[in-house]
Amino acid sequence: MKPRSKDQLNTRQKAALLMLSLDVETATKVMRKLSQEEIEALTLEIANVKGVSSSTIEQVSDEFHQLIVAQEYVVQGGLDYAQHLLERSLGYAKAVDILEKVKVLSHVTGFDTLKKADPRQLASFLQKEHPQTIALILSNLSSEQTAMVLTEFSAELRNDVAFRMATLGKVSPALITEMEQVLEDVAESEISQSMSSLGGTKSLAAILNKCTTAEAKMILESIEQKNANLSLEIKRLMFLFEDLMFVDDKGIQRILREVDKKDLAMSLKIADEKLKEKIFANMSERARDLLQEELQYMGPVRLKEVETAQTRIVEIVKQLEDAGEIVVAGRGGKEEVFV
């Protein structure tokens, strides 16, 4: 990146300069919010930064600050209120320029209502809309609510929406407008949310972790047929019950201390024999005998109950992994290779 004025920089170059202006801890937190593709692109831009003046970096930081302030004004009183305040401090031309950029980030109505909606009602409302619009809306909801909504869709619609969520990136103003029209009839209050980057593999992985094993597998298989690499990336980011095979013995023992014994027995009802053996090998002799006896005399159970028990165990595993108490090796790329 050669020395130039702020106006000659593209969005990625501005992002690179902004990252350089942050302290390491803050920059790291920002990076964690980005997709792998975004991180790679941003890293490349940072590596190319050469000879940029401190004044240019300050201008980029100021522009970012102005966007944040403008968004807060819009939240408080709408666009007219924001423009009035910005004109007083920045002048008419600058205020208009900042607000145009804020509009690209969009301010969407109706999410407070949707977040309170029953999953079945919400699914019934959404399934009438285009899958791309559904994907955009669900990307604004919690992973738990989205998982419940997806289970209400037909397999075909669920798979289509999941794929679109995984590939959802920058959102155009036209699409934002379409979504606002869809939500207009059900929105009770207005909220503001940045729409510059939604969805993605990490978002979908979190959602699939809340679905049952069967539903998650079905969605992943559908995505794999369309894009094998995308499916692999989602699998790397999520955790399936079968992935307990990738947890070391110490980790298994830690998990067993947290797992409800009834859930453990139920989850192993349809588990692979190798996985059962791994679990048994990390239990005391008495605990193993009790578990084997319970499995032996367990009568027919609903598949949904087994999958629900597996989902609860998966949630515990993810919590322990996020806390750094266990390591799940062998599912990812080079960063997960241990030597």
MIDO-678094 format. One line per field, with one value per residue: residue number from 1; residue in one letter; x, y, z of N, C-alpha, C in turn. Coordinates in steps of 0.1 Angstrom, whole numbers. Example, Ala and Ser with C-alpha at 12.3 -4.5 7.8 and 13.67 -1.06 7.14 Angstrom:
! MIDO-678094
nr = c(1_2);
rest = c(A_S);
n_east = c(132_128);
n_north = c(-57_-22);
n_up = c(78_71);
ca_east = c(123_137);
ca_north = c(-45_-11);
ca_up = c(78_71);
c_east = c(132_129);
c_north = c(-33_0);
c_up = c(78_79);
! end
This chain:
! MIDO-678094
nr = c(1_2_3_4_5_6_7_8_9_10_11_12_13_14_15_16_17_18_19_20_21_22_23_24_25_26_27_28_29_30_31_32_33_34_35_36_37_38_39_40_41_42_43_44_45_46_47_48_49_50_51_52_53_54_55_56_57_58_59_60_61_62_63_64_65_66_67_68_69_70_71_72_73_74_75_76_77_78_79_80_81_82_83_84_85_86_87_88_89_90_91_92_93_94_95_96_97_98_99_100_101_102_103_104_105_106_107_108_109_110_111_112_113_114_115_116_117_118_119_120_121_122_123_124_125_126_127_128_129_130_131_132_133_134_135_136_137_138_139_140_141_142_143_144_145_146_147_148_149_150_151_152_153_154_155_156_157_158_159_160_161_162_163_164_165_166_167_168_169_170_171_172_173_174_175_176_177_178_179_180_181_182_183_184_185_186_187_188_189_190_191_192_193_194_195_196_197_198_199_200_201_202_203_204_205_206_207_208_209_210_211_212_213_214_215_216_217_218_219_220_221_222_223_224_225_226_227_228_229_230_231_232_233_234_235_236_237_238_239_240_241_242_243_244_245_246_247_248_249_250_251_252_253_254_255_256_257_258_259_260_261_262_263_264_265_266_267_268_269_270_271_272_273_274_275_276_277_278_279_280_281_282_283_284_285_286_287_288_289_290_291_292_293_294_295_296_297_298_299_300_301_302_303_304_305_306_307_308_309_310_311_312_313_314_315_316_317_318_319_320_321_322_323_324_325_326_327_328_329_330_331_332_333_334_335_336_337_338_339);
rest = c(M_K_P_R_S_K_D_Q_L_N_T_R_Q_K_A_A_L_L_M_L_S_L_D_V_E_T_A_T_K_V_M_R_K_L_S_Q_E_E_I_E_A_L_T_L_E_I_A_N_V_K_G_V_S_S_S_T_I_E_Q_V_S_D_E_F_H_Q_L_I_V_A_Q_E_Y_V_V_Q_G_G_L_D_Y_A_Q_H_L_L_E_R_S_L_G_Y_A_K_A_V_D_I_L_E_K_V_K_V_L_S_H_V_T_G_F_D_T_L_K_K_A_D_P_R_Q_L_A_S_F_L_Q_K_E_H_P_Q_T_I_A_L_I_L_S_N_L_S_S_E_Q_T_A_M_V_L_T_E_F_S_A_E_L_R_N_D_V_A_F_R_M_A_T_L_G_K_V_S_P_A_L_I_T_E_M_E_Q_V_L_E_D_V_A_E_S_E_I_S_Q_S_M_S_S_L_G_G_T_K_S_L_A_A_I_L_N_K_C_T_T_A_E_A_K_M_I_L_E_S_I_E_Q_K_N_A_N_L_S_L_E_I_K_R_L_M_F_L_F_E_D_L_M_F_V_D_D_K_G_I_Q_R_I_L_R_E_V_D_K_K_D_L_A_M_S_L_K_I_A_D_E_K_L_K_E_K_I_F_A_N_M_S_E_R_A_R_D_L_L_Q_E_E_L_Q_Y_M_G_P_V_R_L_K_E_V_E_T_A_Q_T_R_I_V_E_I_V_K_Q_L_E_D_A_G_E_I_V_V_A_G_R_G_G_K_E_E_V_F_V);
n_east = c(8_8_18_-11_-41_-69_-93_-86_-83_-95_-122_-111_-85_-87_-98_-76_-57_-72_-71_-44_-42_-52_-48_-31_-46_-73_-74_-71_-95_-113_-106_-114_-141_-144_-147_-130_-121_-123_-104_-81_-80_-78_-55_-36_-38_-29_-3_7_9_27_46_25_11_8_-12_-31_-39_-51_-72_-87_-94_-109_-131_-143_-150_-169_-189_-198_-208_-228_-245_-254_-269_-289_-302_-312_-330_-338_-332_-335_-331_-305_-292_-296_-281_-256_-251_-248_-223_-206_-212_-233_-226_-207_-222_-243_-227_-217_-241_-250_-232_-238_-264_-259_-250_-274_-305_-326_-361_-383_-371_-372_-398_-397_-378_-392_-411_-430_-413_-426_-447_-432_-417_-438_-446_-422_-417_-431_-416_-388_-360_-335_-341_-352_-328_-313_-328_-329_-302_-300_-311_-310_-288_-301_-329_-330_-323_-345_-365_-356_-361_-388_-392_-396_-376_-363_-365_-352_-326_-319_-320_-301_-278_-277_-273_-248_-233_-237_-228_-216_-243_-266_-280_-304_-314_-317_-338_-358_-361_-370_-395_-407_-408_-424_-452_-452_-435_-430_-415_-386_-353_-317_-292_-260_-255_-234_-219_-230_-242_-225_-200_-193_-215_-236_-226_-228_-255_-263_-252_-271_-292_-307_-288_-294_-308_-288_-269_-283_-285_-258_-250_-265_-254_-228_-231_-234_-213_-184_-161_-171_-188_-170_-156_-176_-182_-157_-159_-180_-194_-200_-217_-204_-178_-166_-148_-125_-116_-92_-82_-80_-96_-121_-126_-129_-153_-171_-175_-192_-214_-248_-258_-280_-284_-261_-263_-286_-277_-257_-271_-275_-249_-217_-198_-170_-169_-184_-167_-145_-156_-163_-137_-127_-139_-146_-144_-167_-186_-186_-197_-223_-233_-232_-249_-273_-276_-280_-304_-321_-351_-370_-366_-375_-361_-358_-355_-330_-313_-317_-305_-279_-274_-274_-252_-232_-234_-223_-197_-188_-188_-168_-147_-145_-138_-113_-107_-108_-95_-102_-90_-78_-100_-97_-77_-42_-38_-47_-31_-12_20);
n_north = c(-12_20_54_74_95_94_92_78_52_19_-1_-24_-17_5_-9_-24_-4_6_-16_-16_6_-1_-15_-46_-65_-56_-57_-84_-94_-83_-96_-122_-121_-122_-139_-168_-163_-135_-128_-137_-120_-95_-98_-100_-74_-59_-68_-56_-29_0_27_45_75_89_107_99_75_84_98_77_63_83_84_59_62_82_69_50_68_80_58_53_77_73_51_63_83_81_86_114_127_119_131_158_162_155_174_197_193_184_195_200_185_166_153_141_124_106_94_81_61_48_39_18_-1_-6_-5_-24_-33_-50_-72_-75_-84_-108_-122_-129_-145_-176_-205_-223_-207_-187_-201_-208_-183_-175_-195_-189_-171_-161_-183_-171_-147_-157_-169_-146_-133_-153_-153_-132_-139_-158_-187_-208_-203_-202_-228_-242_-232_-241_-268_-270_-266_-280_-307_-301_-273_-266_-275_-259_-233_-235_-238_-214_-197_-204_-194_-167_-134_-102_-79_-66_-33_-34_-60_-57_-39_-54_-74_-58_-51_-75_-79_-59_-61_-75_-64_-47_-29_-8_-17_-14_-28_-39_-49_-57_-80_-111_-143_-171_-197_-202_-192_-209_-234_-231_-231_-256_-272_-270_-284_-316_-347_-361_-342_-323_-338_-344_-318_-311_-331_-323_-298_-306_-319_-298_-281_-293_-285_-264_-277_-292_-273_-263_-286_-287_-266_-272_-296_-329_-357_-380_-372_-374_-394_-381_-369_-368_-393_-381_-359_-371_-382_-358_-348_-368_-363_-342_-349_-359_-390_-405_-393_-400_-428_-430_-417_-434_-455_-458_-456_-459_-490_-487_-462_-466_-483_-466_-448_-466_-474_-452_-451_-459_-493_-500_-480_-484_-510_-506_-488_-504_-524_-509_-502_-527_-536_-516_-507_-503_-470_-437_-424_-397_-390_-401_-386_-361_-363_-368_-343_-326_-335_-328_-300_-297_-306_-286_-264_-270_-272_-246_-233_-242_-265_-290_-307_-311_-329_-334_-328_-305_-282_-274_-260_-275_-297_-317_-321);
n_up = c(0_-11_-1_3_1_24_9_-14_-7_-7_8_21_25_42_64_71_79_100_118_123_139_162_196_203_217_214_186_181_192_174_151_157_152_125_94_80_54_53_72_60_37_50_64_43_32_54_55_32_38_36_43_48_59_92_95_76_86_110_98_88_111_123_105_109_136_133_118_137_157_141_136_162_167_148_159_182_173_146_110_103_127_132_110_115_139_131_110_125_137_118_94_64_39_48_67_52_36_55_65_42_40_64_58_41_59_70_88_104_107_130_144_172_176_162_176_199_190_186_176_158_148_137_117_101_91_78_58_36_22_1_0_3_15_39_49_55_74_95_102_118_142_173_177_189_186_158_152_161_145_119_122_118_91_58_46_22_21_44_40_18_28_49_34_21_42_51_31_31_28_23_25_3_-2_-16_-10_17_18_7_27_48_39_41_68_77_84_108_126_157_169_163_156_155_135_125_92_76_76_78_90_75_78_105_119_110_118_146_148_138_157_177_166_162_159_136_119_116_102_78_67_64_46_24_18_12_-12_-29_-23_-14_0_15_32_46_60_77_92_105_122_139_163_164_179_174_172_196_196_189_211_237_262_288_284_279_304_318_306_313_340_340_326_326_340_330_306_293_291_275_252_242_232_204_196_180_183_188_199_222_235_239_257_279_286_299_324_358_371_384_377_349_348_358_338_315_323_324_298_286_297_289_274_243_230_220_190_188_215_221_204_214_239_231_220_242_255_236_238_263_258_240_256_274_257_246_270_273_286_276_248_214_190_156_139_124_105_99_122_143_146_166_181);
ca_east = c(0_17_12_-22_-51_-80_-103_-80_-83_-107_-127_-102_-73_-91_-99_-62_-52_-79_-65_-30_-43_-57_-38_-31_-57_-85_-73_-74_-110_-120_-103_-122_-154_-143_-147_-116_-119_-121_-91_-70_-80_-74_-40_-29_-38_-20_11_11_9_40_48_13_13_0_-24_-40_-44_-60_-84_-95_-100_-120_-142_-149_-157_-181_-199_-203_-216_-240_-254_-260_-279_-301_-309_-319_-341_-340_-323_-336_-325_-291_-287_-296_-270_-243_-249_-243_-209_-197_-216_-243_-221_-201_-233_-249_-218_-216_-253_-251_-224_-246_-275_-254_-250_-288_-312_-337_-372_-391_-364_-377_-410_-393_-371_-402_-421_-429_-406_-436_-454_-422_-415_-450_-445_-411_-416_-437_-407_-377_-350_-324_-346_-352_-315_-309_-336_-325_-289_-301_-317_-300_-286_-311_-342_-329_-323_-359_-372_-352_-367_-402_-392_-395_-362_-358_-363_-342_-313_-316_-318_-288_-267_-276_-268_-234_-226_-242_-217_-220_-257_-268_-291_-317_-319_-322_-351_-368_-364_-378_-409_-413_-410_-432_-464_-451_-426_-437_-406_-375_-340_-306_-282_-251_-257_-223_-214_-239_-242_-212_-199_-193_-229_-243_-221_-234_-269_-264_-249_-284_-301_-305_-277_-300_-311_-275_-262_-290_-282_-244_-250_-271_-244_-217_-234_-233_-199_-177_-152_-179_-193_-159_-153_-187_-179_-146_-163_-190_-190_-210_-216_-194_-165_-160_-137_-113_-112_-82_-88_-82_-108_-133_-128_-135_-166_-180_-178_-202_-226_-259_-257_-291_-281_-250_-268_-295_-269_-250_-281_-272_-236_-208_-192_-157_-171_-188_-155_-137_-163_-161_-123_-124_-148_-142_-150_-181_-194_-187_-206_-236_-237_-234_-262_-284_-278_-285_-319_-329_-361_-371_-368_-377_-349_-357_-350_-316_-307_-318_-295_-266_-273_-271_-238_-225_-233_-213_-184_-185_-186_-155_-137_-144_-132_-99_-105_-105_-90_-108_-80_-81_-111_-95_-65_-29_-37_-51_-22_-4_33);
ca_north = c(0_32_66_80_101_84_90_70_39_11_-6_-33_-9_12_-19_-28_7_7_-27_-12_17_-7_-23_-60_-72_-52_-62_-98_-96_-80_-107_-134_-119_-123_-152_-171_-155_-121_-127_-139_-108_-84_-100_-96_-59_-54_-71_-47_-15_5_42_53_86_88_115_91_65_91_101_64_61_93_80_48_68_90_59_45_78_82_47_56_87_67_43_71_91_79_93_128_132_117_141_171_163_154_186_207_191_181_202_193_176_155_145_133_113_96_87_72_49_41_32_5_-11_-9_-5_-33_-33_-62_-83_-76_-92_-121_-129_-133_-154_-190_-211_-228_-195_-180_-209_-207_-170_-174_-204_-183_-161_-166_-189_-161_-138_-165_-170_-133_-131_-162_-149_-121_-145_-166_-200_-217_-200_-206_-243_-247_-228_-250_-281_-269_-265_-293_-311_-294_-259_-265_-277_-248_-222_-237_-236_-199_-190_-206_-186_-154_-125_-88_-78_-54_-25_-39_-71_-52_-33_-66_-80_-48_-52_-88_-78_-47_-64_-81_-56_-38_-18_-7_-19_-12_-38_-39_-60_-58_-94_-120_-157_-177_-211_-202_-190_-221_-245_-229_-235_-271_-278_-270_-293_-330_-352_-365_-330_-317_-347_-342_-305_-312_-339_-315_-288_-313_-322_-285_-276_-302_-277_-256_-287_-296_-261_-263_-297_-284_-256_-277_-308_-340_-366_-390_-365_-378_-402_-373_-363_-377_-399_-371_-350_-379_-383_-345_-347_-377_-357_-332_-354_-367_-405_-409_-388_-408_-442_-428_-413_-445_-465_-461_-452_-469_-498_-481_-450_-471_-489_-455_-443_-476_-474_-441_-451_-469_-506_-500_-471_-491_-522_-500_-483_-516_-531_-501_-503_-540_-537_-505_-510_-494_-456_-429_-419_-383_-389_-404_-375_-350_-366_-365_-328_-320_-339_-320_-287_-297_-307_-273_-254_-273_-269_-231_-229_-247_-276_-302_-305_-320_-329_-343_-324_-293_-281_-275_-254_-285_-308_-317_-328);
ca_up = c(0_-12_6_-4_10_28_-2_-24_-2_-7_21_27_29_54_74_74_86_113_126_128_149_175_203_199_223_207_172_182_194_161_141_160_147_111_87_76_41_57_79_50_29_58_67_31_31_65_51_21_43_36_41_50_69_104_93_69_96_118_91_87_125_125_97_116_148_128_114_149_163_133_139_175_165_141_168_192_168_132_101_103_139_131_101_122_149_123_103_135_141_106_82_56_30_55_73_41_32_66_66_31_44_74_52_36_70_72_101_101_117_133_150_185_175_157_187_209_183_188_164_148_141_129_106_92_85_69_47_24_16_-7_8_5_25_51_54_60_87_105_106_128_154_181_171_195_179_144_151_163_133_109_123_114_77_51_44_11_24_55_34_9_37_56_24_18_55_51_20_32_31_23_21_-5_3_-22_-3_30_15_5_40_56_35_46_83_80_90_121_135_166_173_154_161_145_135_113_83_67_75_86_86_73_83_119_124_107_127_159_147_136_171_184_160_165_150_123_112_113_92_66_62_60_33_13_15_7_-26_-36_-21_-5_8_24_41_54_69_87_101_113_132_148_170_164_190_170_174_209_193_187_224_243_274_298_280_281_318_322_301_321_353_338_319_334_337_322_292_288_287_264_240_237_227_190_193_174_193_191_207_235_241_244_269_289_290_308_335_368_369_390_368_336_349_359_325_306_327_320_283_284_300_284_264_232_232_208_184_192_229_220_198_224_250_225_218_255_258_227_244_274_252_234_267_280_247_246_282_272_296_268_234_204_180_145_131_116_97_105_136_152_146_178_179);
c_east = c(9_10_1_-31_-62_-90_-98_-80_-96_-111_-117_-89_-76_-92_-85_-56_-59_-73_-52_-31_-48_-46_-40_-43_-71_-86_-76_-89_-118_-118_-111_-136_-155_-143_-132_-112_-116_-108_-80_-69_-74_-59_-32_-27_-28_-5_16_12_24_40_35_15_4_-13_-35_-47_-54_-73_-93_-102_-111_-133_-150_-157_-170_-192_-206_-213_-229_-250_-261_-271_-291_-309_-318_-331_-344_-331_-323_-330_-310_-285_-286_-284_-256_-240_-243_-228_-200_-200_-225_-236_-215_-212_-240_-240_-217_-229_-255_-243_-232_-257_-271_-253_-264_-293_-325_-348_-377_-384_-368_-389_-406_-386_-380_-412_-419_-423_-416_-443_-444_-418_-426_-450_-434_-411_-423_-428_-396_-366_-339_-328_-347_-338_-310_-316_-331_-311_-289_-307_-307_-299_-297_-325_-341_-329_-337_-367_-369_-359_-382_-403_-392_-380_-356_-355_-352_-328_-309_-313_-304_-277_-265_-270_-253_-226_-230_-230_-222_-234_-259_-280_-305_-323_-324_-336_-362_-371_-372_-392_-415_-416_-420_-445_-464_-442_-434_-428_-394_-361_-329_-296_-273_-254_-246_-217_-222_-237_-228_-211_-199_-207_-237_-239_-227_-248_-271_-260_-261_-294_-298_-294_-282_-302_-297_-268_-269_-286_-268_-243_-255_-261_-232_-219_-232_-219_-192_-168_-159_-184_-182_-155_-164_-185_-167_-149_-173_-185_-202_-207_-205_-179_-159_-148_-124_-108_-103_-89_-90_-94_-121_-137_-134_-149_-176_-183_-189_-215_-235_-258_-268_-289_-271_-255_-277_-287_-261_-258_-278_-258_-227_-201_-178_-159_-175_-175_-146_-143_-160_-147_-119_-133_-142_-149_-165_-190_-196_-198_-221_-241_-240_-247_-274_-287_-284_-300_-327_-339_-361_-373_-369_-363_-347_-351_-335_-308_-306_-307_-281_-264_-269_-256_-228_-223_-223_-199_-179_-181_-172_-144_-135_-137_-117_-97_-103_-101_-96_-99_-85_-92_-108_-83_-53_-29_-41_-43_-13_9_40);
c_north = c(12_44_72_87_90_82_81_55_32_6_-15_-26_-1_3_-22_-17_8_-4_-23_-1_12_-14_-38_-67_-69_-57_-77_-101_-93_-91_-120_-133_-121_-137_-155_-164_-141_-119_-128_-126_-96_-86_-97_-81_-53_-56_-62_-32_-11_20_50_63_84_96_107_81_72_94_88_61_70_89_69_53_75_80_53_55_80_71_48_66_82_59_51_78_90_87_108_134_131_128_155_173_163_167_197_205_189_189_194_182_164_146_136_121_102_88_78_59_41_33_19_-6_-15_-9_-12_-33_-48_-73_-85_-86_-107_-129_-135_-143_-168_-196_-216_-217_-188_-187_-208_-194_-169_-183_-199_-174_-169_-172_-180_-151_-145_-166_-158_-130_-140_-159_-138_-126_-153_-180_-210_-215_-205_-221_-248_-243_-238_-263_-281_-268_-279_-295_-303_-279_-257_-266_-265_-235_-223_-234_-221_-192_-192_-198_-171_-145_-111_-87_-65_-46_-29_-51_-67_-46_-44_-72_-71_-49_-64_-87_-68_-50_-70_-74_-47_-27_-19_-9_-16_-23_-37_-51_-62_-72_-103_-134_-163_-190_-212_-201_-203_-233_-244_-234_-250_-278_-279_-279_-307_-335_-356_-353_-324_-325_-345_-329_-305_-320_-331_-304_-294_-316_-309_-279_-284_-295_-269_-265_-291_-285_-261_-274_-294_-275_-261_-290_-317_-350_-376_-385_-368_-387_-394_-366_-373_-383_-390_-362_-358_-380_-370_-344_-356_-372_-347_-337_-362_-382_-410_-405_-396_-422_-440_-425_-424_-456_-468_-457_-463_-477_-492_-470_-455_-476_-478_-449_-453_-476_-463_-440_-461_-482_-506_-492_-478_-502_-517_-495_-494_-523_-522_-501_-517_-542_-525_-509_-501_-479_-448_-424_-405_-381_-391_-392_-363_-351_-364_-350_-322_-323_-330_-306_-286_-297_-293_-263_-257_-270_-254_-226_-234_-258_-289_-298_-315_-319_-337_-339_-313_-294_-281_-270_-264_-297_-307_-326_-329);
c_up = c(0_-4_-2_6_13_17_-13_-20_-4_7_28_32_41_66_80_83_100_123_132_138_162_183_200_205_216_193_171_184_181_151_144_156_132_106_83_63_44_64_69_41_37_61_55_30_42_61_40_25_43_34_41_61_81_103_86_78_105_111_90_100_127_118_104_128_144_124_127_156_155_135_152_175_158_150_178_186_154_124_102_116_138_121_108_131_141_116_113_138_129_94_73_47_37_62_63_37_42_66_54_34_55_68_46_47_74_86_98_112_119_140_165_185_171_168_198_203_186_175_154_140_132_116_96_84_75_57_34_16_8_3_12_16_39_58_61_73_98_110_116_142_161_175_177_188_165_143_152_151_121_110_119_98_71_49_33_14_35_49_25_18_44_47_22_30_55_41_21_36_32_18_14_0_-3_-14_11_29_14_19_49_52_40_61_87_88_104_131_144_171_164_161_151_146_123_105_73_66_84_81_85_80_98_125_122_116_141_159_146_149_179_179_164_155_136_114_107_101_78_59_56_47_21_8_8_-8_-35_-35_-10_5_19_35_51_64_80_97_110_125_142_154_169_175_187_172_188_207_192_200_231_256_286_296_282_295_323_318_310_334_352_333_328_330_328_307_285_283_275_251_234_231_212_186_187_185_197_201_221_242_247_257_281_295_299_320_346_365_373_381_355_337_350_346_315_310_323_306_279_286_296_273_252_236_219_203_188_206_229_215_207_234_244_223_231_259_249_232_255_269_246_245_273_270_246_258_282_281_289_255_225_192_168_136_121_108_104_119_146_152_158_176_193);
! end
